[in-house]
């Protein structure tokens, strides 16, 4: 008799849970967060060129979507791989051997979120889940990255590069317009950065070309070309990646008290010494 009572109670609870979960699933199917509409026309600078000013998120939603339910999958992504596929980079044999030889510890230590170093260019546009604030004038293009509170200043007034520049995490950049697309070309990078967190390193011959466009009020499109004759068999081109305009503020984000870094460095030393 008690067993039947238990079964009845269990059945009632299960039915109640299924009943309560039904509307939730229905809401998820309707998607509470969807792809952001294009908005109004592209804002313009006094010169008539597109104005990229705004706070931008690396998705198509116009708001944070990480860890949230009821989000249209199309709103999470920056591009549709069926419409604008992104080819795999073609590495040279020596580069493949180098990356395949990296241990799991070395791969972890190469990540900016672990080693507390700047992601650098182009990684800041390819592996950055946080917002980026842009301030744009006819003569200068300023990028404020929430991640690690990094910044970058790109002059667009035609001034030449320094004659003997030092390697920089974000490279030494020049910019010019091609119609309504701002093209930024950068060289002389600090070699401690990685293109992607899969071991894709670069040499001192790395050249990165960024193409910025703003097809409408709510969207910024960034395309990346990576050239590196010591690592790649041919230039790699990213898909046009969309960033959506948000009203969220940029937050303070510093990399401090990273005990994981100390533990990983100790593990690497132990492995290298054979202990």
N, C-alpha and C positions, 0 to 999 in steps of 0.2 A: 504493500500500500504506500509506504513512504517513497519507494522508488518511483511509483507512478506520480506521486505528488511532485517529486523533484523534476521529473520529466515534463510535467505540465508547467511548472514554474519556469524551467529552462526554455521551453517552447514559447511561453508568453514573452519572456525577456528578448529572445531572438526575434520574434515577430515585431516587438516594439522597436528594437534597434533598426531593423530593416525598414520599418515605416518611417522612422525619424531620418534615416539616411537617404531616403528617396528624394525628397526635395533638394537636399544638398547636391546630389549628383546631377539633378536637373539644372540647378543653378550653374554648376561647373560646365555643363554642356552649352549653356547660354553664354558663358564667359562674362564675368564681371569686369575683366580688364581685356580690352581688345586693341587692335592696331589703331594707332593714333591717326586721325584724319590729317590731310596735308596742311590744312589751315589756309591762311590768306596768301597773297603774293609774296615773293621773296623781298625782304627788306634790303634797302640799298644804301651804300655810302654816298657822301656828297659827290664823289667821282662817277657815280652810277654803277659801280661794281657791287656784287653781293656783299652784304654785311653779315659776317659769321658770329656776331656777338650773341651770347646766350649761355645758359647752363645746359649741358648736353649729357644724355645717358646712352650707353651702348646697347640700345634695344629699339623696338618700334612701338613702345607703349607710352612714352612720355612720363613714366613714373617707375619707381622701383618695383621689380617683380620677383626678386630673389626670395625663395621660400614661401611665396604666396600661392594660394589656390585660386581656381577660377580664372586662370590666365590663358588666353588664346595662345597656342604655341607660336603662331606667326608673330605675336607681339613680343615674344622673348628674343627672337633672333634678329640679326642685323641684315641678313640677306636670305633669299630663297635659293637653295642650292640647285633646284630644278630650273630656275629662271636664269640665275647668274652663278653657275658653278665655279668653284675655286679649285684650281689645279693643285696637285701636290708639288712641293718643291723638288727639283731634280738635283740631287747632291752628287758631287764628285766622289769617286771611290774612297779617297783618303778621308773625306769628311764623314762618309758613312761608317768607316772603320773607327774613326775617332768617337763618334756619337754612340755607336754600339758598345764601345769599350768603357763608357761612363758607368760607374756603379750607381745604385739607387741613392746612396748618400751624396755622391757628387751631383746627381740630378737635383736633389733637394737643395743642396747648397747653392746651386745656380739660380734658384728662384728668388726674385726680388722680395717676395713676401717673407722669405726666410733670411736672406743675407742683408736685408735692409738697405740695399743699394738701389739707385734709380732704375726703373725698367728700361729707360732709354728709348731711342727711336730706332725702328718702328714699333717696338714692343708696346709702347704706351698706347698705340692705336689698335694693336692686335690681341693683347692679353690683359686689358684693363677693364675690370668689372665696375669701376667706380665712375662718378661723374667728372666732367671736365668743363671748366668755365673758360669761355673765349671772350676776349675783348679786342675789337677790331676797329682800326682807323685806317685812313688811306695810306699812312706812312708806316704803320706798325701793326703786327698781329701777335697778340699776347695769349699764351696758353697757360692756364692755371690748373694743374692736375690735383685732384683731391688725394689720390694715392701718394702717400709719403710727402704731401705738400710740395711737390716739385713744380717748377715753372719753366717757361721757355719764351724767349722774345725773338720774333722773326721780323726783321726790317723789310718793308716792301717798297722802299723809296729808291731802289736801284743802287744802293751803296755796295761797293765791292767787299769781298771777304778780307779779313786780316791777312797780311802778307805771310806771316809765320804763325799760324794759329796752333794752339795746343789741342790735343784730342779732347773731345767733350762727350758726355753721356748722350746728349741730344744732337751731337754733330754740329758742324759749321754750315749754316744754311743761307741760301740765297733764294729769292722768290720772284716770280713773274706771272703775269696773267695770260691765259689763253682763252679769249672770249670771257665767259663768266666763271672760268675755273682758275683757282689760284694754284700754281704749281710751285712746290717747295723742293729744292734739290739740296741734299746734305751729304757731306763727306767728312773724313777725319774724325772717326768715332773712337771713344774709349772702348778697348777690346774686352772689358770685363762684363759687358752686357750680353744677353742672349735674345735672339729674335722671338723664339717661342720656348716654353718651359719643357721641351722635349729634348734638350741638348743642342738645339740649332744655334751654334755659335757663329761668330763672324771674324773676319780678318781685318787688317788695317786698310784693305782695299774696298771695304763696304761703301756702297753708294745707295742712298734711299731717296726715292722720289715720291712725294705725297701730292695728291690731287684733291683739292677741296672744292666742293660745290654745294649750293643750297637751293634745291629745286623749288622749295616752298617755305613758308614761314616755320613749319614745325619739324623740318628735316634738314640734317647736315649729312652729306655723303663724303666719305673719305676712301680713296683708293691708294694702295701702296704698291710700289715696284721696288724689289730688292735685287741689287746686282752685287755679286761678290765672286770674282773669277777664281779665288782660292778655295771657295766652298761650294758654289753652285755651278752646274754644267751649263745653265742658261738662266736669264733673269726670271724671277718669280713675280707674278702679278696677283694681287689679292682680288677678291670680288669687291664690287662697290658696297661698302659697309655703311649702313644707316645708323645715325645717332639721332635721337629724338629730343626735342626741346622740353625742358621741365621748369617748373617754378620752384623746385626744391633748392635750398641753399647749398653752397659748397661747405663741406665739413672739415674740421681739423683732424688730420690723420698723420701721426708720427709713429715711426717704428722704434719702440723703446722696450727695454727689459726683455729682449728676445732670448730666453733661456734655451729654446730649441736650437738656436744657432750654435751656442756653446757645446751642447750635447752632441750635435752632428759633427762639429769640428773635432771633438774628442774621439768619437767613433772612427772618423777618417784616419786620425793619427794612429789609433790602435791597429786598424787594418793595415796601414802602410808599414807599421813596425812589426807586424806579424804576431802581436800579442793575443 
